[in-house]
Amino acid sequence: MAENAEPKRRIVSSRHLAEGDGWESSEFEYGLIIAYNAFSRWMTRCMSAAGNTDLTPLEILVLHNANHRGRDKRLTDICFLLNIEDTHTVNYALRKLMKMELLNSEKRGKEVFYSTSETGEALCEAYRIVRERCFLDGLSRLDISSEEMREIAASLRAFSGQYDQASRAAASL
């Protein structure tokens, strides 16, 4: 290193997790932390601009998932697709969305299926319009191609699998 060169700084969430080999994973985790918080903040503000100020990030995700492809979903489907183990939190979100008349439910045998109501569909559409105006327009200014965006998404899904495997290993300790 040259005499006047500053040492490369590590941007990590917790220095004690960045000691030794693999410090880059702490830098990656810090990126996940700030991205998750920014995304959560974005979802609530986008939904607020779309006309509903009463939904949490999880409730917004559940609403969009219930609206996805116009297909009815069960609690287990929503949990699986969102990679959520705690069904109670999703069930609470479903009940709240039902009470707000954003979802409909239909019991078929022992299963309950959820779908968006007309009001829920309209809210999802309003969210899509705000997202297009506020997020997608700005995204075009980043120097990231569509292919690179898909590669980042694939990498994030692969990392989620690694974290899932690590959580199973930790649970067995």
Phi and psi restraints in degrees (value plus and minus 20) as a CYANA .aco file:
   2 ALA   PHI     -86.5   -46.5
   2 ALA   PSI     134.1   174.1
   3 GLU   PHI     -76.4   -36.4
   3 GLU   PSI     -62.4   -22.4
   4 ASN   PHI    -111.5   -71.5
   4 ASN   PSI     -23.8    16.2
   5 ALA   PHI     -95.2   -55.2
   5 ALA   PSI     116.0   156.0
   6 GLU   PHI     -99.4   -59.4
   6 GLU   PSI     126.8   166.8
   7 PRO   PHI     -86.3   -46.3
   7 PRO   PSI     127.8   167.8
   8 LYS   PHI     -88.2   -48.2
   8 LYS   PSI     106.6   146.6
   9 ARG   PHI    -107.9   -67.9
   9 ARG   PSI     120.8   160.8
  10 ARG   PHI    -117.6   -77.6
  10 ARG   PSI     105.4   145.4
  11 ILE   PHI    -117.1   -77.1
  11 ILE   PSI      79.8   119.8
  12 VAL   PHI    -149.9  -109.9
  12 VAL   PSI     142.6   182.6
  13 SER   PHI    -100.3   -60.3
  13 SER   PSI     -54.4   -14.4
  14 SER   PHI    -166.6  -126.6
  14 SER   PSI      96.8   136.8
  15 ARG   PHI     -77.4   -37.4
  15 ARG   PSI     -57.7   -17.7
  16 HIS   PHI     -84.4   -44.4
  16 HIS   PSI     -40.2    -0.2
  17 LEU   PHI    -109.6   -69.6
  17 LEU   PSI     -24.2    15.8
  18 ALA   PHI    -129.0   -89.0
  18 ALA   PSI      -3.1    36.9
  19 GLU   PHI    -103.5   -63.5
  19 GLU   PSI     118.2   158.2
  20 GLY   PHI      53.5    93.5
  20 GLY   PSI    -177.7  -137.7
  21 ASP   PHI     -83.5   -43.5
  21 ASP   PSI     128.8   168.8
  22 GLY   PHI      59.8    99.8
  22 GLY   PSI      -3.5    36.5
  23 TRP   PHI     -79.5   -39.5
  23 TRP   PSI     -47.0    -7.0
  24 GLU   PHI     -81.6   -41.6
  24 GLU   PSI     -48.6    -8.6
  25 SER   PHI     -85.6   -45.6
  25 SER   PSI     -52.6   -12.6
  26 SER   PHI     -88.9   -48.9
  26 SER   PSI     -56.3   -16.3
  27 GLU   PHI     -85.1   -45.1
  27 GLU   PSI     -61.8   -21.8
  28 PHE   PHI     -82.2   -42.2
  28 PHE   PSI     -64.9   -24.9
  29 GLU   PHI     -83.0   -43.0
  29 GLU   PSI     -57.3   -17.3
  30 TYR   PHI     -83.1   -43.1
  30 TYR   PSI     -61.3   -21.3
  31 GLY   PHI     -79.6   -39.6
  31 GLY   PSI     -61.3   -21.3
  32 LEU   PHI     -82.8   -42.8
  32 LEU   PSI     -63.1   -23.1
  33 ILE   PHI     -79.6   -39.6
  33 ILE   PSI     -71.1   -31.1
  34 ILE   PHI     -92.3   -52.3
  34 ILE   PSI     -51.9   -11.9
  35 ALA   PHI     -87.2   -47.2
  35 ALA   PSI     -63.4   -23.4
  36 TYR   PHI     -79.9   -39.9
  36 TYR   PSI     -66.8   -26.8
  37 ASN   PHI     -86.4   -46.4
  37 ASN   PSI     -59.3   -19.3
  38 ALA   PHI     -85.7   -45.7
  38 ALA   PSI     -60.9   -20.9
  39 PHE   PHI     -85.9   -45.9
  39 PHE   PSI     -61.7   -21.7
  40 SER   PHI     -81.5   -41.5
  40 SER   PSI     -65.6   -25.6
  41 ARG   PHI     -81.8   -41.8
  41 ARG   PSI     -63.7   -23.7
  42 TRP   PHI     -79.8   -39.8
  42 TRP   PSI     -67.3   -27.3
  43 MET   PHI     -78.5   -38.5
  43 MET   PSI     -65.2   -25.2
  44 THR   PHI     -88.4   -48.4
  44 THR   PSI     -57.9   -17.9
  45 ARG   PHI     -93.4   -53.4
  45 ARG   PSI     -56.1   -16.1
  46 CYS   PHI     -85.0   -45.0
  46 CYS   PSI     -63.6   -23.6
  47 MET   PHI     -85.5   -45.5
  47 MET   PSI     -56.8   -16.8
  48 SER   PHI     -82.3   -42.3
  48 SER   PSI     -65.1   -25.1
  49 ALA   PHI     -85.8   -45.8
  49 ALA   PSI     -47.0    -7.0
  50 ALA   PHI     -98.5   -58.5
  50 ALA   PSI     -33.2     6.8
  51 GLY   PHI     102.9   142.9
  51 GLY   PSI     -16.9    23.1
  52 ASN   PHI    -152.7  -112.7
  52 ASN   PSI      97.2   137.2
  53 THR   PHI    -120.2   -80.2
  53 THR   PSI     -16.7    23.3
  54 ASP   PHI    -123.7   -83.7
  54 ASP   PSI     -12.2    27.8
  55 LEU   PHI    -124.6   -84.6
  55 LEU   PSI     120.0   160.0
  56 THR   PHI    -103.3   -63.3
  56 THR   PSI     145.8   185.8
  57 PRO   PHI     -74.7   -34.7
  57 PRO   PSI     -62.7   -22.7
  58 LEU   PHI     -83.2   -43.2
  58 LEU   PSI     -62.5   -22.5
  59 GLU   PHI     -84.1   -44.1
  59 GLU   PSI     -56.0   -16.0
  60 ILE   PHI     -85.7   -45.7
  60 ILE   PSI     -64.4   -24.4
  61 LEU   PHI     -82.0   -42.0
  61 LEU   PSI     -62.4   -22.4
  62 VAL   PHI     -84.4   -44.4
  62 VAL   PSI     -63.2   -23.2
  63 LEU   PHI     -79.9   -39.9
  63 LEU   PSI     -69.3   -29.3
  64 HIS   PHI     -82.4   -42.4
  64 HIS   PSI     -59.6   -19.6
  65 ASN   PHI     -86.3   -46.3
  65 ASN   PSI     -60.3   -20.3
  66 ALA   PHI     -84.4   -44.4
  66 ALA   PSI     -50.2   -10.2
  67 ASN   PHI    -102.2   -62.2
  67 ASN   PSI     -37.9     2.1
  68 HIS   PHI     -75.4   -35.4
  68 HIS   PSI     101.4   141.4
  69 ARG   PHI      39.8    79.8
  69 ARG   PSI      -7.0    33.0
  70 GLY   PHI      44.1    84.1
  70 GLY   PSI       2.5    42.5
  71 ARG   PHI    -124.6   -84.6
  71 ARG   PSI     122.3   162.3
  72 ASP   PHI     -86.0   -46.0
  72 ASP   PSI     124.2   164.2
  73 LYS   PHI    -148.1  -108.1
  73 LYS   PSI     126.3   166.3
  74 ARG   PHI    -114.6   -74.6
  74 ARG   PSI     143.7   183.7
  75 LEU   PHI     -72.2   -32.2
  75 LEU   PSI     -65.8   -25.8
  76 THR   PHI     -84.1   -44.1
  76 THR   PSI     -55.7   -15.7
  77 ASP   PHI     -82.9   -42.9
  77 ASP   PSI     -66.1   -26.1
  78 ILE   PHI     -84.8   -44.8
  78 ILE   PSI     -65.8   -25.8
  79 CYS   PHI     -80.0   -40.0
  79 CYS   PSI     -64.4   -24.4
  80 PHE   PHI     -82.2   -42.2
  80 PHE   PSI     -68.9   -28.9
  81 LEU   PHI     -87.4   -47.4
  81 LEU   PSI     -50.6   -10.6
  82 LEU   PHI    -113.0   -73.0
  82 LEU   PSI     -22.0    18.0
  83 ASN   PHI      40.2    80.2
  83 ASN   PSI      28.0    68.0
  84 ILE   PHI    -134.0   -94.0
  84 ILE   PSI     102.8   142.8
  85 GLU   PHI    -101.1   -61.1
  85 GLU   PSI     -56.6   -16.6
  86 ASP   PHI     -99.5   -59.5
  86 ASP   PSI      70.5   110.5
  87 THR   PHI     -84.0   -44.0
  87 THR   PSI     -44.7    -4.7
  88 HIS   PHI     -82.8   -42.8
  88 HIS   PSI     -58.7   -18.7
  89 THR   PHI     -88.2   -48.2
  89 THR   PSI     -58.4   -18.4
  90 VAL   PHI     -90.5   -50.5
  90 VAL   PSI     -60.0   -20.0
  91 ASN   PHI     -81.2   -41.2
  91 ASN   PSI     -61.3   -21.3
  92 TYR   PHI     -81.4   -41.4
  92 TYR   PSI     -63.9   -23.9
  93 ALA   PHI     -81.5   -41.5
  93 ALA   PSI     -63.0   -23.0
  94 LEU   PHI     -80.8   -40.8
  94 LEU   PSI     -64.5   -24.5
  95 ARG   PHI     -81.9   -41.9
  95 ARG   PSI     -62.8   -22.8
  96 LYS   PHI     -84.4   -44.4
  96 LYS   PSI     -63.1   -23.1
  97 LEU   PHI     -85.4   -45.4
  97 LEU   PSI     -53.9   -13.9
  98 MET   PHI     -86.5   -46.5
  98 MET   PSI     -65.6   -25.6
  99 LYS   PHI     -81.4   -41.4
  99 LYS   PSI     -54.0   -14.0
 100 MET   PHI    -101.2   -61.2
 100 MET   PSI     -20.1    19.9
 101 GLU   PHI      42.9    82.9
 101 GLU   PSI      12.1    52.1
 102 LEU   PHI    -114.2   -74.2
 102 LEU   PSI     -38.4     1.6
 103 LEU   PHI    -146.2  -106.2
 103 LEU   PSI     134.6   174.6
 104 ASN   PHI    -133.0   -93.0
 104 ASN   PSI     136.7   176.7
 105 SER   PHI    -153.5  -113.5
 105 SER   PSI     133.3   173.3
 106 GLU   PHI    -163.6  -123.6
 106 GLU   PSI     106.4   146.4
 107 LYS   PHI    -108.2   -68.2
 107 LYS   PSI     107.3   147.3
 108 ARG   PHI    -146.8  -106.8
 108 ARG   PSI      83.7   123.7
 109 GLY   PHI      46.0    86.0
 109 GLY   PSI    -145.3  -105.3
 110 LYS   PHI    -111.9   -71.9
 110 LYS   PSI     -27.5    12.5
 111 GLU   PHI    -116.5   -76.5
 111 GLU   PSI     126.5   166.5
 112 VAL   PHI    -131.4   -91.4
 112 VAL   PSI     109.0   149.0
 113 PHE   PHI    -130.2   -90.2
 113 PHE   PSI     119.6   159.6
 114 TYR   PHI    -135.6   -95.6
 114 TYR   PSI     125.0   165.0
 115 SER   PHI    -166.5  -126.5
 115 SER   PSI     140.6   180.6
 116 THR   PHI     -96.9   -56.9
 116 THR   PSI     122.1   162.1
 117 SER   PHI     -98.2   -58.2
 117 SER   PSI     155.2   195.2
 118 GLU   PHI     -79.5   -39.5
 118 GLU   PSI     -59.4   -19.4
 119 THR   PHI     -85.0   -45.0
 119 THR   PSI     -61.1   -21.1
 120 GLY   PHI     -85.2   -45.2
 120 GLY   PSI     -62.1   -22.1
 121 GLU   PHI     -82.4   -42.4
 121 GLU   PSI     -62.5   -22.5
 122 ALA   PHI     -83.8   -43.8
 122 ALA   PSI     -59.5   -19.5
 123 LEU   PHI     -86.5   -46.5
 123 LEU   PSI     -61.5   -21.5
 124 CYS   PHI     -81.7   -41.7
 124 CYS   PSI     -58.2   -18.2
 125 GLU   PHI     -87.7   -47.7
 125 GLU   PSI     -61.2   -21.2
 126 ALA   PHI     -83.3   -43.3
 126 ALA   PSI     -59.9   -19.9
 127 TYR   PHI     -80.7   -40.7
 127 TYR   PSI     -64.7   -24.7
 128 ARG   PHI     -78.9   -38.9
 128 ARG   PSI     -60.3   -20.3
 129 ILE   PHI     -87.4   -47.4
 129 ILE   PSI     -64.3   -24.3
 130 VAL   PHI     -83.0   -43.0
 130 VAL   PSI     -62.7   -22.7
 131 ARG   PHI     -79.3   -39.3
 131 ARG   PSI     -63.4   -23.4
 132 GLU   PHI     -82.3   -42.3
 132 GLU   PSI     -65.7   -25.7
 133 ARG   PHI     -89.1   -49.1
 133 ARG   PSI     -62.1   -22.1
 134 CYS   PHI    -116.1   -76.1
 134 CYS   PSI     -51.0   -11.0
 135 PHE   PHI    -125.3   -85.3
 135 PHE   PSI     -73.8   -33.8
 136 LEU   PHI     -85.3   -45.3
 136 LEU   PSI     -56.3   -16.3
 137 ASP   PHI     -81.2   -41.2
 137 ASP   PSI     -61.2   -21.2
 138 GLY   PHI     -93.7   -53.7
 138 GLY   PSI     -49.0    -9.0
 139 LEU   PHI     -82.2   -42.2
 139 LEU   PSI     -51.2   -11.2
 140 SER   PHI     -85.2   -45.2
 140 SER   PSI     -38.4     1.6
 141 ARG   PHI    -101.0   -61.0
 141 ARG   PSI     -36.3     3.7
 142 LEU   PHI     -97.4   -57.4
 142 LEU   PSI     131.0   171.0
 143 ASP   PHI    -110.9   -70.9
 143 ASP   PSI      40.6    80.6
 144 ILE   PHI    -149.2  -109.2
 144 ILE   PSI     103.5   143.5
 145 SER   PHI     -98.1   -58.1
 145 SER   PSI     146.0   186.0
 146 SER   PHI     -80.0   -40.0
 146 SER   PSI     -60.3   -20.3
 147 GLU   PHI     -84.1   -44.1
 147 GLU   PSI     -62.9   -22.9
 148 GLU   PHI     -83.1   -43.1
 148 GLU   PSI     -58.2   -18.2
 149 MET   PHI     -81.6   -41.6
 149 MET   PSI     -63.7   -23.7
 150 ARG   PHI     -84.8   -44.8
 150 ARG   PSI     -57.6   -17.6
 151 GLU   PHI     -85.7   -45.7
 151 GLU   PSI     -60.4   -20.4
 152 ILE   PHI     -82.5   -42.5
 152 ILE   PSI     -64.5   -24.5
 153 ALA   PHI     -80.7   -40.7
 153 ALA   PSI     -63.0   -23.0
 154 ALA   PHI     -84.4   -44.4
 154 ALA   PSI     -59.6   -19.6
 155 SER   PHI     -84.8   -44.8
 155 SER   PSI     -61.0   -21.0
 156 LEU   PHI     -83.2   -43.2
 156 LEU   PSI     -60.2   -20.2
 157 ARG   PHI     -84.4   -44.4
 157 ARG   PSI     -58.7   -18.7
 158 ALA   PHI     -85.5   -45.5
 158 ALA   PSI     -62.0   -22.0
 159 PHE   PHI     -83.6   -43.6
 159 PHE   PSI     -56.4   -16.4
 160 SER   PHI     -82.3   -42.3
 160 SER   PSI     -57.0   -17.0
 161 GLY   PHI     -83.8   -43.8
 161 GLY   PSI     -60.1   -20.1
 162 GLN   PHI     -84.3   -44.3
 162 GLN   PSI     -62.7   -22.7
 163 TYR   PHI     -86.1   -46.1
 163 TYR   PSI     -57.7   -17.7
 164 ASP   PHI     -81.8   -41.8
 164 ASP   PSI     -65.9   -25.9
 165 GLN   PHI     -82.9   -42.9
 165 GLN   PSI     -63.1   -23.1
 166 ALA   PHI     -83.6   -43.6
 166 ALA   PSI     -56.4   -16.4
 167 SER   PHI     -88.4   -48.4
 167 SER   PSI     -55.8   -15.8
 168 ARG   PHI     -85.4   -45.4
 168 ARG   PSI     -60.7   -20.7
 169 ALA   PHI     -84.6   -44.6
 169 ALA   PSI     -62.8   -22.8
 170 ALA   PHI     -85.0   -45.0
 170 ALA   PSI     -55.6   -15.6
 171 ALA   PHI     -86.9   -46.9
 171 ALA   PSI     -42.8    -2.8
 172 SER   PHI    -109.4   -69.4
 172 SER   PSI     -23.9    16.1
